[in-house]
Amino acid sequence: MGPETLIEEIRTRLGPSVEAVSDSFGDPVILLRARDVRAAMAVLRETPFDYALLLDLTCVDFSASEGRFELVYHLYAMSRGVRLRIKASVPASDPAVETLVGLWKNAEWLEREVFDMFGVRFEGHPYLKRILMYEGFEGYPLRKSYPWRLGQPRIPLKDDV
Amino acid sequence: MSGFDFLTTRLETAIGWGRKFSLFHYPFITACCGMEYMSTACAHFDIDRFGAGLTRFSPRQADLLLVVGTITHKLAPVLKTVYDQMLEPKWVIAFGACTVSGGIYQNYAVLQGIDQVIPVDILIPGCPPRPEMVLDGLLKLQDKIQNQKQDWRWARKP
C-alpha cells in the first residue's frame, strides 16, 4: 500500500472523521474530528492498516492564540514499517477526548501524562490521576497559562521564612 | 592558658585530623553529575587518596552527604529525610550547578539550590564539575573540618 492509496483507503473507511490530510517529511498527517478519535483509531489498528503500535501521545497548547489544545498521536505499523501521525483539536475551555486504553495498553500512562501536564480529560480512562507531579500539585504545568517559574514546594524553603 | 585548655586544644586538633581523613560519604545521585562522581571516586582520580574512599549506602553510617544532580520539589522531602537520618557530625557537599542553584532549570519542577532545604558546607559549581574541582572542594571541606570547633561527646557543654 503506497502513500496515495493509503490516504485514499483511510478517507474511504473513516469518511467525515477525516478533516484534513497533510504530509510531514514523508509521513502522512491526519487531522481527525475529536469526537471520532476512538472509533477511527479502532479502524486504523486493524487490517489493512495494521497500526499495531501507539508510539507516542502528546499535546500542544494553542489556547492563547486559537483557544484549543491539539492532541498528537503517533502510530506505527510494524508489518509495513511506516508511521502515521494523527492530530485532533479539543477546545481549551473543556479539553476532553475519549480514551484509547482499550486499544493500546500503553495509552494508560501516556494519557495520564497528558492529563498531568495539560489537564486534558480522557473519558473512560480507568485511573486518570497525576503520574509525574506529586499529590497536592495545583494546575497543569505545561499549559501556557501556568505561571512562569512557579514552583510548588512540598516542604518549607529557607527563602520563604 | 591552663594545662587543661592546652590538652583540649590538642585533642580538638587530633579529632579534626581524624575526622577529615575518614569521611564516609553517602552519594545522593540523581542525574548526569553522577558520571563525574564515578570518575572522581574510581581509580583515575581516586578520592581514596584523601580518605573519602569508603562509600556507605546508608545515611546512618555516613559523615558526608554528596548531593549529586538535580533535586526537584518532588524529591526535596526525601533529601531532607536522608539528611536528618545522618548522625552528627555530618557535612554536606552540593555537587554541580543544579544542587548549587538549580542550574539551567528554573521552572515548576526544580528546587533552586539544596540550601533551601538542608545546610550546605561546600558548593561545587560546574555543569558538570571536573573531578579536579570535586577534589578541590573536598580539600576545602577538610580544611573546614580541621579548623572548626569539634563537637565531641565528652566535651563540656556550656
Interface residues (C-beta under 8 A of the other chain):
Chain A: M133 Y134 P141 Y146 R149 L150 G151 Q152 P153 R154 I155 L157 K158 D159
Chain B: H73 K74 A76 P77 K80 Q106 N107 Y108 A109 V110 L111 Q112 D115 Q116 V117
